[in-house]
Amino acid sequence: MNRRNLAFLVPYNPRALFGVVDHKPSAKRRFAAAGIPVPATYATLAMQWDLRRLDAILAPHRDFVLKPARGSGGGGVLVVVDRDGDRFVKASGAVVTLADLADHAAEILGGAFSLRQHVDEALIEYRVHADPVLGAISHRGVPDVRVLVVRGVPVQAMLRLPTRASDGRANLHMGGLGVGVDLARGVTTHGVLGRKSVTTHPDLATSVVGVAVPCWDEILTIAARCYDAVPLGFLGVDVVLDAQLGPLVLEVNARPGLTIQLANGRGVRRRMEEVARRDVDGFTPPERVALGRELASVPSQKSVAKGGRGSAALARRDDEE
């Protein structure tokens, strides 16, 4: 982690841009301006008295996501999949009331889930409906694809699958399942749940290995384009695949963790260093994607899945997994 920070995070990520990606509405505005698809925002609650409008705001929506503008790691994200009047069904199947939602939004506004416990905003967004292929290996919630991007070049990717324990969220430290994706082929290869290697989903008993991720070319190209919209040289891009709308950028991370290596069963440092050596400044997003796939096709000399001190350290909670 220290090497990641000194070699990539500090030199490639300008501090001024941290504020952009740490505030989800600011990042979404940048992406929308660049033509990068994102989930629609229904409303932003900025003050406690805005909660008086919550009933009217939610009236047109049968399903939605309530989340903090400055949250990280999935904290504070509440996914509603259905409703019956003032009774709302969460992705886990639990039922909450309008008053419960107002209390949760009040916690968000108070900064309970923000990165630095600052006063925050509560966002109400479109709920992504999982693509049937990925939804078949996910428990209730919506899976996403985390793409690690260095200087605009995708270098590694994993599929993050919600589980019963993660309450519909895909984040790994919330209990989600990480599954490596072969960057060149777009096919899942190896899974990790906590510190344990797995090949099947813990709740569904379905295989998570050998699954071809739909829209793989488009997902990688969108991840590469995020660098042009927010020029962070070391970036984690989370892309969800909606059944109707296709790939959407859910959020980006300026401090992406390294558990992605365990999910893939191989390290990523050599690919990152190779991208650092290349002159890629004039490359288009498709050219950067082609380079990433080329580098991913080179056999790894050392697998992190074999254990040892390195993999144990990586298994600890990363910055924004």
ChimeraX attribute file (.defattr): number of C-alpha atoms within 10 A of each C-alpha:
attribute: neighborCount
match mode: 1-to-1
recipient: residues
	/A:1	12
	/A:2	8
	/A:3	9
	/A:4	16
	/A:5	14
	/A:6	11
	/A:7	14
	/A:8	19
	/A:9	21
	/A:10	13
	/A:11	13
	/A:12	19
	/A:13	20
	/A:14	14
	/A:15	13
	/A:16	8
	/A:17	14
	/A:18	15
	/A:19	14
	/A:20	18
	/A:21	21
	/A:22	21
	/A:23	19
	/A:24	20
	/A:25	18
	/A:26	13
	/A:27	22
	/A:28	24
	/A:29	15
	/A:30	17
	/A:31	21
	/A:32	13
	/A:33	11
	/A:34	14
	/A:35	12
	/A:36	18
	/A:37	18
	/A:38	20
	/A:39	19
	/A:40	13
	/A:41	15
	/A:42	15
	/A:43	15
	/A:44	18
	/A:45	21
	/A:46	18
	/A:47	14
	/A:48	14
	/A:49	10
	/A:50	15
	/A:51	20
	/A:52	10
	/A:53	11
	/A:54	18
	/A:55	14
	/A:56	10
	/A:57	15
	/A:58	16
	/A:59	10
	/A:60	9
	/A:61	15
	/A:62	15
	/A:63	19
	/A:64	21
	/A:65	18
	/A:66	22
	/A:67	24
	/A:68	30
	/A:69	26
	/A:70	26
	/A:71	24
	/A:72	19
	/A:73	19
	/A:74	19
	/A:75	19
	/A:76	22
	/A:77	21
	/A:78	21
	/A:79	26
	/A:80	25
	/A:81	20
	/A:82	17
	/A:83	16
	/A:84	10
	/A:85	10
	/A:86	13
	/A:87	14
	/A:88	22
	/A:89	18
	/A:90	22
	/A:91	21
	/A:92	19
	/A:93	14
	/A:94	10
	/A:95	15
	/A:96	15
	/A:97	15
	/A:98	15
	/A:99	14
	/A:100	13
	/A:101	19
	/A:102	18
	/A:103	13
	/A:104	20
	/A:105	28
	/A:106	22
	/A:107	19
	/A:108	30
	/A:109	24
	/A:110	18
	/A:111	21
	/A:112	20
	/A:113	24
	/A:114	22
	/A:115	17
	/A:116	11
	/A:117	13
	/A:118	14
	/A:119	16
	/A:120	26
	/A:121	26
	/A:122	28
	/A:123	25
	/A:124	23
	/A:125	19
	/A:126	18
	/A:127	21
	/A:128	26
	/A:129	18
	/A:130	21
	/A:131	20
	/A:132	13
	/A:133	14
	/A:134	23
	/A:135	19
	/A:136	14
	/A:137	22
	/A:138	27
	/A:139	25
	/A:140	21
	/A:141	26
	/A:142	25
	/A:143	32
	/A:144	27
	/A:145	29
	/A:146	29
	/A:147	28
	/A:148	28
	/A:149	29
	/A:150	26
	/A:151	25
	/A:152	30
	/A:153	35
	/A:154	30
	/A:155	28
	/A:156	28
	/A:157	26
	/A:158	30
	/A:159	29
	/A:160	29
	/A:161	30
	/A:162	29
	/A:163	29
	/A:164	18
	/A:165	15
	/A:166	20
	/A:167	22
	/A:168	27
	/A:169	31
	/A:170	27
	/A:171	23
	/A:172	25
	/A:173	20
	/A:174	19
	/A:175	19
	/A:176	28
	/A:177	31
	/A:178	33
	/A:179	31
	/A:180	28
	/A:181	28
	/A:182	21
	/A:183	25
	/A:184	19
	/A:185	14
	/A:186	22
	/A:187	21
	/A:188	22
	/A:189	19
	/A:190	24
	/A:191	27
	/A:192	27
	/A:193	22
	/A:194	20
	/A:195	15
	/A:196	10
	/A:197	17
	/A:198	19
	/A:199	17
	/A:200	18
	/A:201	22
	/A:202	16
	/A:203	13
	/A:204	13
	/A:205	10
	/A:206	13
	/A:207	15
	/A:208	25
	/A:209	19
	/A:210	14
	/A:211	15
	/A:212	16
	/A:213	20
	/A:214	17
	/A:215	12
	/A:216	17
	/A:217	16
	/A:218	14
	/A:219	25
	/A:220	30
	/A:221	20
	/A:222	23
	/A:223	29
	/A:224	28
	/A:225	24
	/A:226	25
	/A:227	23
	/A:228	17
	/A:229	18
	/A:230	21
	/A:231	16
	/A:232	26
	/A:233	22
	/A:234	26
	/A:235	32
	/A:236	28
	/A:237	28
	/A:238	23
	/A:239	25
	/A:240	28
	/A:241	27
	/A:242	21
	/A:243	15
	/A:244	10
	/A:245	14
	/A:246	18
	/A:247	26
	/A:248	21
	/A:249	22
	/A:250	20
	/A:251	23
	/A:252	27
	/A:253	22
	/A:254	25
	/A:255	19
	/A:256	22
	/A:257	20
	/A:258	22
	/A:259	27
	/A:260	30
	/A:261	25
	/A:262	30
	/A:263	30
	/A:264	27
	/A:265	24
	/A:266	21
	/A:267	23
	/A:268	19
	/A:269	13
	/A:270	13
	/A:271	21
	/A:272	24
	/A:273	13
	/A:274	11
	/A:275	22
	/A:276	17
	/A:277	9
	/A:278	10
	/A:279	9
	/A:280	15
	/A:281	9
	/A:282	8
	/A:283	13
	/A:284	16
	/A:285	21
	/A:286	17
	/A:287	16
	/A:288	26
	/A:289	27
	/A:290	18
	/A:291	20
	/A:292	25
	/A:293	21
	/A:294	14
	/A:295	21
	/A:296	19
	/A:297	13
	/A:298	9
	/A:299	8
	/A:300	14
	/A:301	8
	/A:302	10
	/A:303	15
	/A:304	20
	/A:305	20
	/A:306	11
	/A:307	13
	/A:308	9
	/A:309	9
	/A:310	12
	/A:311	20
	/A:312	13
	/A:313	14
	/A:314	18
	/A:315	19
	/A:316	14
	/A:317	14
	/A:318	18
	/A:319	15
	/A:320	19
	/A:321	24
